[in-house]
Amino acid sequence: MDIACWCHLERDFKGSDEETRQRMDQAMEGGINILLPFIHSRGNARYRTRLKYESVQDTFSRVLALAKERGIEVHPVVLPISAMGISDQEKVRRSYFPGKPGTKPPGRQMCASWKETRDTGVLIVSDIMENYDVDGIHLDGVRYHDTGESLEHPCQCEACRQKYMELLGMDTVSPEDLKVPGILHKFIQFREDNIHEMVLRIRDLVKPKGIKLSMASRAHYLGTPLPLSPALLERYFGTSRKEEQDWGKFSSMVEGQDWVAWAHEGLMDYICPMNYSTDSDFHLMRLKEQLALVKSSAPIYDGIGRKSSVGEISPSEMVKQAEDAMKAGAAGIAIFHFNILGNDDFRELAAFKRANS
Ligand SMILES: [Zn+2]
C-alpha cells in the first residue's frame, strides 16, 4: 500500500543538507513512499522554470534528488487554474467576477472559463516534465475557484457571459435563473466540460511518458467541498448545525470537478479525496460514500488531515482513520501535511504500514 504525503517547499525541507536528509530519512522510515510537494503558488515558483513567475527559487531539485535516493516517488502538485506572464489588466479581465456586468472585476481568482487560463495549466505540467524526472503529477484546485459563491454570484466575466449567450441565449445569468433546472444543468455542464477539457490535455501529455496522474479531490461530490468544522460551518453558513447547511452550493459538481466521472473514464492513476475531519465517524462516512461512487474505477488514497483548516488530530487518531480507510477499501492514504509530522507520527505510520503490507 502507498502512503503519500503533501508537503510545502516553503516550510518543509528548507534547512541545511544534513537537516533535509534527516527529515527525508524520517519520511522513508515512516513508510511514506510518495511525496506530493507544492512547488508553485500563483506568483512564486520553487522549481526551475521557463514560465514567467514573479519570483523563482529552485528548492525542488534537492528534495527530488534526496527522495529518489531513498526510493520515494515525487509527484509535484500542480495548481492548473493559474495565470503567469500576463499584464495586471489581463489578469483582471480573466478573473472570476461576482459583480454586476459593467462594474469592475476584483482580479482575485482566475476564472476557468478562459481557454488561455486553462492553457497555463497545461503549460505548467509540460514545463515541469521538461525540467525534471518526476514520477507523477498531482493536480490540486482543478476546478472553478468561486467556491460557495458560484450559485449566488454566478460569474459575469466576458468568457462566462459569452457562454451564457451561446447556450442559453441570455447575456447574463442571475441567482434566480439558476433555480431553473434547465439553466442550472447547462451552467454546471459547461463548467464541467471546461475543466474536463483541460484534464484530458494534461492526461495526454503525461500518459505517453509513463508518468502517473493523480489529484486531490473535493470530499463531498454532490455537496460541500470539505468536511467542515463547527468554526467553518459558522463562517460559511452562520450556523454550526450540519442539518442547516445548504450542501448544494458547495458541490464539487458546481465547481466543474466531476472527479467521479474522471475516475470512471480512467483519467487518474489514483485520487485523494480530502476527507480531513476531526470526527472519525464523519471521516469514514465520507470515504464510504466515495468508494461506493468510484467503485473499482480508480484507486482511492484517503486524504487524512493530521492538521488542516478543519483542525488537528493526534498521531494515533490519524492512524485510526488510516486503518478505517483500509478496512473500508481504500488503496492507500495521503496525509496532510508533512510539516506537522514528528517522531510519534513516523513510528505509528511505520507500524501501520507493516501491518498493511
Ligand atoms: Zn467567468
Residues whose N, C-alpha, C, O or C-beta is under 5 A from the ligand:
A	BS01	ZN	C111 S113 C155 Q156 C157 C160
